[in-house]
Amino acid sequence: MGTTGIHRRLFQWLLLPLVVLFVIGVYSDYRLAYEPGVAAYDQALADTALALSACIKRESGQVALALTTQADTVLRVDREDRIYFAVFRSDGRRIAGDEGLPFVGDVAGDLDYRDARANGQDIRVATMRFVFEGETIWIEAAETTRKREQFRERIMATIAGTDLLQISAVLAIVGVGVRVGLAPLDRLRDDIERRSPRDLSPLPIDAVPDEVRPLITSLNRQFALLDESVASRDRFLADAAHQLKTPLSALQTQLELALLEDDPVESRRRIGQMAEATRRASHLVHQLLALARAEPSAEIKAHRTELDLAAIAERIASSHLDTAIAKGIDLGFELSAAPVEGVPWLLQEMLINLADNALIYTPAGGSVTVRTGTRDGRAFLAVEDNGPGIPGNQRDQVFERFYRVPGSVGDGCGLGLAIAREIAAAHGATIAVDAGTSGRGTLVDVTFPVPPSLVPRS
């Protein structure tokens, strides 16, 4: 089903109520104007009947209508309709008057008006009860309905025309008002059409109607998310191109040297170096992809679920225990329930990076401890080691991409803490680096907000 413009929708929604109001208005105005006119015509018939009552006499002992020719002519004068009148006894016998006028019968009260037919025409009859010398006489005065119909037609034409003109004026005024009211949207449309595809700056919101402002606000929010996504993509491409260049160049150099080497021992050494370069390149690619996926976006919010950080820590325990044993590091887990709302694979990626970082920079014989739990109702995840630590003036810099503390050992690429910070930001969590509890080593602490399901309801 296709959509229509606001102008047409407003017209369609207004049309039916206006038509109903038009019909009601025409009917009401018609009744108010027509009924007094009809009453005036009826009163004229009543006056004729009253005039006839003055002409009833008794002649030769019989009730008669003593009406002169001149009086008859005067009573029948009408430019539009034909006038009828007659006088009846109570039993319906005609005393005098037009033969074509029927006796309508006894009526309630002394005066009554009825519609009837005479000589094949519709007529309006006024019947008056008159007592003459103790005898009840019925006097009928009637006329055809031509002038009444003409009056009705004039009333209808005038009222319908006036009301229709008013409704048309209302629709025209509404149309102009809507067009003027929507002018800011037209200007907004023109502004959007003139924009370049890469222009994701917010749309102006001050000049738009209040009813449209939430829509513009939502669009600006989407523009901001899209701008963030584009910027993230650009950063990823730039970082990937820059960081992959070094290991790939080293790999190419080692491969070329290995092809020129005749000594099997030296060739084997070269192949080992190529394997290490390949491993480093593979690790870097994995880190870059994790960083790209970790940046906050609307998709991440859509995949959140309630989970326990302790369960995530338990899942990575076995894989990191082997690494810790190989390096002679004591890897321990102090896990308590830590309910959060988040994306499972992202939180697992964050913990893997924090644990890897600790294992890389902690020397043999050291220890690494992973903790989960709650503080003041908020879940936390902490990874502590007793390695060389991070100087206080560099604890903010370590969250930057590819930054490594000068003099650091190990083969890290400087992305682990950057990935952890992006994942924490995507979950509304705070991440901080401090010295270990004994004053040595490094403690990375991530504190999460209270899950919505655990927030007390007021």
C-alpha positions as CSV (number, residue, x, y, z in Angstrom):
1,M,0.0,0.0,0.0
2,G,1.5,3.3,-1.1
3,T,2.0,6.3,1.2
4,T,0.5,9.7,0.6
5,G,1.7,13.2,1.4
6,I,0.7,15.0,4.6
7,H,-1.4,17.5,2.5
8,R,-3.5,14.6,1.0
9,R,-3.8,12.8,4.3
10,L,-5.0,15.8,6.1
11,F,-7.5,16.5,3.3
12,Q,-8.7,12.9,3.4
13,W,-9.1,12.9,7.2
14,L,-10.8,16.3,7.2
15,L,-13.1,15.5,4.3
16,L,-15.3,12.9,5.9
17,P,-15.9,14.9,9.2
18,L,-16.6,18.0,7.1
19,V,-19.1,16.2,4.9
20,V,-20.9,14.9,8.0
21,L,-20.9,18.4,9.5
22,F,-22.1,19.8,6.1
23,V,-25.1,17.4,6.1
24,I,-25.9,18.1,9.7
25,G,-25.5,21.8,9.2
26,V,-27.6,21.9,6.0
27,Y,-30.4,19.9,7.7
28,S,-30.4,22.1,10.9
29,D,-30.3,25.3,8.9
30,Y,-33.0,24.0,6.6
31,R,-35.3,23.2,9.5
32,L,-34.6,26.5,11.1
33,A,-35.4,28.4,7.9
34,Y,-38.1,26.2,6.3
35,E,-40.4,25.6,9.3
36,P,-41.1,29.3,10.0
37,G,-41.9,29.8,6.3
38,V,-44.2,26.8,6.2
39,A,-45.9,28.0,9.4
40,A,-46.5,31.4,7.7
41,Y,-48.2,29.6,4.7
42,D,-50.2,27.5,7.1
43,Q,-51.3,30.6,8.9
44,A,-52.5,32.1,5.7
45,L,-54.7,29.0,5.1
46,A,-56.0,29.3,8.7
47,D,-56.9,32.9,8.0
48,T,-58.8,31.8,4.9
49,A,-60.7,29.3,7.0
50,L,-61.4,31.9,9.6
51,A,-62.7,34.3,6.9
52,L,-65.0,31.5,5.6
53,S,-66.4,31.0,9.1
54,A,-67.7,34.5,9.0
55,C,-69.7,33.7,5.9
56,I,-71.6,30.7,7.3
57,K,-75.3,31.5,7.6
58,R,-78.6,29.7,8.0
59,E,-80.8,30.0,4.9
60,S,-84.3,28.4,4.7
61,G,-83.4,26.5,7.9
62,Q,-80.3,25.0,6.4
63,V,-76.6,25.9,7.2
64,A,-75.1,27.5,4.1
65,L,-72.0,29.4,3.0
66,A,-73.1,32.9,2.0
67,L,-70.1,33.9,0.0
68,T,-70.3,36.5,-2.7
69,T,-68.6,36.2,-6.0
70,Q,-66.2,39.0,-5.2
71,A,-65.3,37.4,-1.8
72,D,-64.8,34.0,-3.5
73,T,-62.4,35.7,-6.0
74,V,-60.5,37.4,-3.3
75,L,-60.0,34.2,-1.3
76,R,-58.7,32.3,-4.3
77,V,-56.2,34.9,-5.4
78,D,-52.7,33.3,-5.5
79,R,-50.0,33.7,-8.1
80,E,-48.4,30.3,-7.6
81,D,-50.9,27.9,-6.2
82,R,-54.6,26.9,-6.7
83,I,-56.8,27.5,-3.7
84,Y,-59.6,25.2,-2.5
85,F,-62.1,25.5,0.3
86,A,-65.2,23.6,1.5
87,V,-67.5,23.4,4.5
88,F,-68.6,20.0,6.0
89,R,-71.0,18.8,8.6
90,S,-69.5,16.6,11.3
91,D,-70.7,13.5,9.5
92,G,-68.7,14.5,6.4
93,R,-71.5,15.8,4.3
94,R,-70.4,18.7,2.2
95,I,-72.3,21.9,2.8
96,A,-70.6,24.0,0.2
97,G,-67.3,24.5,-1.6
98,D,-65.1,22.7,-4.1
99,E,-66.2,19.1,-4.9
100,G,-62.6,18.0,-5.5
101,L,-61.5,18.8,-1.9
102,P,-61.8,15.6,0.2
103,F,-63.1,15.6,3.8
104,V,-60.1,14.8,5.9
105,G,-62.2,13.7,8.9
106,D,-62.4,14.8,12.5
107,V,-59.1,16.4,13.8
108,A,-57.8,16.9,17.3
109,G,-58.3,20.4,18.6
110,D,-59.9,23.3,16.8
111,L,-57.3,23.7,14.1
112,D,-55.1,21.2,12.3
113,Y,-52.9,21.0,9.2
114,R,-52.6,17.9,7.0
115,D,-51.1,16.9,3.6
116,A,-53.6,15.4,1.2
117,R,-54.3,15.0,-2.6
118,A,-56.9,16.7,-4.7
119,N,-57.5,16.4,-8.4
120,G,-54.2,14.5,-8.8
121,Q,-52.2,17.1,-7.0
122,D,-50.5,17.3,-3.6
123,I,-52.2,19.8,-1.4
124,R,-51.9,21.3,2.1
125,V,-55.2,21.4,4.1
126,A,-56.0,23.6,7.1
127,T,-59.1,22.2,8.9
128,M,-60.8,24.4,11.5
129,R,-63.6,23.3,13.8
130,F,-66.4,25.8,14.0
131,V,-69.6,25.6,16.1
132,F,-72.5,27.4,14.5
133,E,-75.7,27.6,16.5
134,G,-74.9,24.4,18.4
135,E,-73.9,22.5,15.4
136,T,-70.2,21.5,14.7
137,I,-69.0,22.6,11.3
138,W,-65.7,21.7,9.7
139,I,-64.1,24.3,7.4
140,E,-61.3,23.3,5.1
141,A,-59.0,25.7,3.3
142,A,-56.3,24.1,1.0
143,E,-53.8,25.0,-1.6
144,T,-51.4,23.2,-3.9
145,T,-47.7,23.0,-2.8
146,R,-45.9,24.7,-5.6
147,K,-44.8,27.8,-3.7
148,R,-43.8,25.6,-0.8
149,E,-41.6,23.5,-3.1
150,Q,-40.1,26.6,-4.6
151,F,-39.4,28.0,-1.1
152,R,-37.9,24.7,-0.1
153,E,-35.6,24.7,-3.2
154,R,-34.5,28.3,-2.6
155,I,-33.8,27.5,1.1
156,M,-31.8,24.4,0.2
157,A,-29.8,26.1,-2.6
158,T,-29.0,29.1,-0.3
159,I,-28.0,27.0,2.7
160,A,-26.2,24.3,0.8
161,G,-24.3,26.9,-1.2
162,T,-23.3,28.9,1.8
163,D,-22.2,25.9,3.9
164,L,-20.4,24.4,0.9
165,L,-18.6,27.8,0.4
166,Q,-17.6,27.8,4.1
167,I,-16.3,24.2,4.0
168,S,-14.3,25.0,0.8
169,A,-12.9,28.0,2.5
170,V,-12.0,25.9,5.6
171,L,-10.2,23.4,3.4
172,A,-8.4,26.1,1.5
173,I,-7.3,27.8,4.7
174,V,-6.2,24.4,6.1
175,G,-4.3,23.7,2.9
176,V,-2.5,27.0,3.0
177,G,-1.8,26.7,6.7
178,V,-0.4,23.2,6.3
179,R,1.8,24.3,3.4
180,V,3.1,27.3,5.4
181,G,3.5,25.1,8.5
182,L,5.5,22.4,6.5
183,A,7.7,25.0,4.8
184,P,10.5,24.3,7.3
185,L,10.4,20.6,6.3
186,D,10.6,21.6,2.7
187,R,13.7,23.6,3.5
188,L,15.1,20.7,5.5
189,R,14.5,18.4,2.5
190,D,16.4,20.8,0.2
191,D,19.2,21.0,2.7
192,I,19.5,17.2,2.8
193,E,19.4,16.9,-1.0
194,R,22.2,19.4,-1.3
195,R,24.4,17.5,1.1
196,S,27.3,15.4,0.0
197,P,27.2,11.6,0.8
198,R,29.9,12.0,3.4
199,D,28.2,15.0,5.2
200,L,26.7,13.4,8.4
201,S,26.5,16.6,10.4
202,P,23.3,17.0,12.5
203,L,20.3,18.4,10.9
204,P,19.1,21.8,12.2
205,I,16.3,21.3,14.7
206,D,15.4,24.8,15.9
207,A,13.2,25.8,12.9
208,V,11.2,22.6,12.6
209,P,7.7,22.1,14.1
210,D,7.6,20.6,17.6
211,E,5.8,17.5,16.3
212,V,8.6,16.7,13.9
213,R,11.4,17.5,16.3
214,P,11.6,13.9,17.8
215,L,12.0,12.6,14.2
216,I,14.8,15.0,13.5
217,T,16.4,14.1,16.8
218,S,16.3,10.4,16.0
219,L,17.7,11.1,12.5
220,N,20.6,13.0,14.1
221,R,21.2,10.1,16.4
222,Q,21.4,7.8,13.5
223,F,23.7,10.2,11.6
224,A,26.0,10.2,14.7
225,L,26.1,6.4,14.8
226,L,26.7,6.2,11.1
227,D,29.4,8.9,11.3
228,E,31.0,6.9,14.2
229,S,30.8,3.7,12.1
230,V,32.4,5.4,9.1
231,A,35.1,7.0,11.3
232,S,35.7,3.6,12.9
233,R,36.1,2.0,9.5
234,D,38.5,4.6,8.3
235,R,40.6,4.2,11.5
236,F,40.6,0.5,11.1
237,L,41.7,0.7,7.5
238,A,44.5,3.2,8.4
239,D,45.6,1.1,11.4
240,A,45.5,-2.2,9.5
241,A,47.5,-0.7,6.5
242,H,50.1,0.8,8.8
243,Q,50.5,-2.1,11.2
244,L,50.4,-4.9,8.7
245,K,53.1,-3.3,6.6
246,T,55.9,-4.1,9.0
247,P,55.3,-7.8,9.7
248,L,54.5,-8.5,6.0
249,S,57.6,-6.7,4.9
250,A,59.7,-8.7,7.4
251,L,58.0,-11.9,6.2
252,Q,58.8,-11.0,2.6
253,T,62.4,-10.2,3.5
254,Q,62.9,-13.5,5.3
255,L,61.3,-15.4,2.5
256,E,63.6,-13.8,-0.1
257,L,66.7,-14.5,2.1
258,A,65.6,-18.1,2.6
259,L,65.3,-18.6,-1.1
260,L,69.0,-17.5,-1.5
261,E,70.2,-19.6,1.4
262,D,72.1,-22.9,0.6
263,D,72.9,-23.9,4.2
264,P,70.1,-26.1,5.5
265,V,70.6,-25.0,9.1
266,E,70.4,-21.4,8.1
267,S,67.4,-22.1,5.9
268,R,65.7,-23.7,8.9
269,R,66.4,-20.7,11.0
270,R,65.0,-18.4,8.3
271,I,61.8,-20.6,8.1
272,G,61.5,-20.3,11.9
273,Q,61.7,-16.5,11.7
274,M,59.1,-16.6,8.9
275,A,56.8,-18.7,11.1
276,E,57.2,-16.2,14.0
277,A,56.5,-13.3,11.6
278,T,53.4,-15.1,10.3
279,R,52.2,-15.7,13.9
280,R,52.7,-12.0,14.8
281,A,50.8,-10.9,11.6
282,S,48.0,-13.3,12.4
283,H,47.8,-12.1,16.0
284,L,47.8,-8.5,14.8
285,V,45.0,-9.2,12.3
286,H,43.0,-10.8,15.1
287,Q,43.5,-7.8,17.4
288,L,42.6,-5.4,14.7
289,L,39.4,-7.3,13.9
290,A,38.5,-7.5,17.6
291,L,39.1,-3.7,17.9
292,A,36.8,-3.0,14.9
293,R,34.1,-5.1,16.3
294,A,34.4,-3.8,19.8
295,E,33.7,-0.1,19.0
296,P,30.2,1.0,20.3
297,S,27.4,0.7,17.9
298,A,23.6,0.2,17.8
299,E,24.2,-3.5,16.8
300,I,26.0,-4.2,20.1
301,K,23.1,-2.8,22.1
302,A,20.7,-5.0,20.3
303,H,22.7,-8.2,21.2
304,R,23.0,-7.6,25.0
305,T,21.8,-10.2,27.4
306,E,22.0,-10.9,31.1
307,L,25.0,-13.0,32.1
308,D,27.6,-13.7,34.8
309,L,31.3,-12.5,34.4
310,A,32.3,-15.5,36.6
311,A,31.0,-17.9,34.0
312,I,33.0,-16.1,31.2
313,A,36.2,-16.3,33.3
314,E,35.7,-20.0,33.9
315,R,35.4,-20.6,30.1
316,I,38.8,-19.0,29.4
317,A,40.6,-20.6,32.3
318,S,41.7,-23.8,30.6
319,S,43.2,-22.2,27.5
320,H,45.2,-19.7,29.6
321,L,46.3,-22.2,32.2
322,D,48.4,-24.0,29.6
323,T,50.1,-20.7,28.6
324,A,50.7,-19.8,32.2
325,I,52.3,-23.2,33.0
326,A,54.5,-23.0,29.9
327,K,55.8,-19.6,31.1
328,G,56.1,-20.6,34.7
329,I,53.4,-18.2,35.9
330,D,50.9,-18.8,38.7
331,L,47.5,-18.1,37.2
332,G,44.7,-18.0,39.7
333,F,41.0,-17.3,39.6
334,E,39.0,-15.7,42.5
335,L,35.5,-15.8,41.1
336,S,32.2,-14.6,42.7
337,A,28.9,-14.0,41.0
338,A,29.0,-10.8,38.9
339,P,25.7,-10.2,37.0
340,V,25.9,-7.8,34.1
341,E,24.0,-7.0,30.9
342,G,26.3,-7.4,27.9
343,V,27.4,-9.1,24.8
344,P,29.0,-12.5,25.8
345,W,31.6,-12.7,23.0
346,L,32.7,-9.1,23.5
347,L,33.1,-9.6,27.3
348,Q,35.0,-12.8,26.6
349,E,37.3,-10.9,24.1
350,M,38.0,-8.2,26.7
351,L,38.9,-10.8,29.4
352,I,41.1,-12.7,27.0
353,N,43.0,-9.5,26.1
354,L,43.5,-8.5,29.7
355,A,44.7,-12.0,30.6
356,D,47.0,-12.2,27.6
357,N,48.4,-8.8,28.4
358,A,49.2,-9.9,32.0
359,L,50.8,-13.2,30.9
360,I,52.9,-11.4,28.2
361,Y,54.4,-8.9,30.5
362,T,54.7,-10.9,33.7
363,P,58.1,-12.6,34.0
364,A,58.6,-16.3,34.8
365,G,57.9,-17.1,38.5
366,G,55.3,-14.3,38.7
367,S,51.6,-14.5,39.3
368,V,48.4,-13.4,37.6
369,T,45.0,-13.3,39.3
370,V,41.6,-12.9,37.7
371,R,38.8,-11.7,40.0
372,T,35.0,-11.2,39.5
373,G,32.4,-10.1,42.0
374,T,30.4,-7.0,43.1
375,R,31.1,-3.8,44.9
376,D,28.3,-1.6,46.1
377,G,25.9,-3.6,44.0
378,R,28.0,-3.1,40.8
379,A,29.8,-6.0,39.1
380,F,33.5,-5.8,38.5
381,L,36.2,-7.7,36.6
382,A,39.8,-7.3,37.7
383,V,43.1,-8.8,36.4
384,E,46.2,-8.3,38.6
385,D,49.8,-9.3,38.0
386,N,53.1,-8.7,39.9
387,G,55.0,-7.8,36.8
388,P,57.0,-4.7,36.1
389,G,53.9,-2.4,36.3
390,I,53.1,0.7,34.5
391,P,54.4,4.1,35.5
392,G,51.7,6.5,36.9
393,N,52.3,9.1,34.1
394,Q,51.7,6.5,31.4
395,R,48.5,4.8,32.7
396,D,46.3,6.8,30.5
397,Q,48.5,6.4,27.4
398,V,48.4,2.6,27.6
399,F,44.8,2.7,26.4
400,E,45.8,4.3,23.1
401,R,46.2,2.1,20.1
402,F,49.6,0.7,19.5
403,Y,51.1,2.4,22.5
404,R,53.7,0.3,24.5
405,V,55.5,1.4,27.6
406,P,59.1,2.1,26.6
407,G,61.4,-0.7,27.5
408,S,58.6,-3.3,27.7
409,V,59.5,-6.9,27.1
410,G,57.3,-9.3,25.2
411,D,55.9,-9.3,21.7
412,G,52.6,-7.4,22.3
413,C,51.3,-5.0,19.6
414,G,49.8,-2.4,21.9
415,L,46.1,-3.2,21.2
416,G,45.0,-5.3,24.1
417,L,44.1,-2.4,26.5
418,A,42.7,-0.4,23.6
419,I,40.3,-3.3,22.8
420,A,39.4,-3.6,26.5
421,R,38.6,0.1,26.7
422,E,36.3,0.0,23.6
423,I,34.4,-3.0,24.9
424,A,34.0,-1.4,28.4
425,A,32.7,1.8,26.7
426,A,30.3,-0.2,24.7
427,H,28.8,-1.6,27.9
428,G,28.8,1.6,29.8
429,A,31.6,0.3,32.1
430,T,34.6,2.2,33.5
431,I,38.1,0.8,33.2
432,A,41.1,1.9,35.2
433,V,44.8,0.9,35.5
434,D,46.5,1.0,38.9
435,A,49.4,-0.6,40.8
436,G,48.8,-4.1,42.3
437,T,47.6,-4.5,45.8
438,S,51.1,-5.0,47.1
439,G,52.3,-1.8,45.3
440,R,53.9,-3.9,42.6
441,G,52.7,-5.0,39.2
442,T,49.5,-3.9,37.4
443,L,45.8,-4.0,38.3
444,V,43.3,-3.5,35.6
445,D,39.8,-3.0,37.1
446,V,36.6,-2.8,35.0
447,T,33.4,-1.8,36.9
448,F,30.0,-2.3,35.2
449,P,26.7,-0.5,35.7
450,V,23.8,-2.2,37.6
451,P,21.8,-4.3,35.1
452,P,18.3,-2.9,34.4
453,S,16.6,-6.0,35.9
454,L,18.3,-5.3,39.3
455,V,17.5,-1.6,39.4
456,P,14.9,-1.0,42.2
457,R,11.6,0.2,40.9
458,S,10.2,3.3,42.5
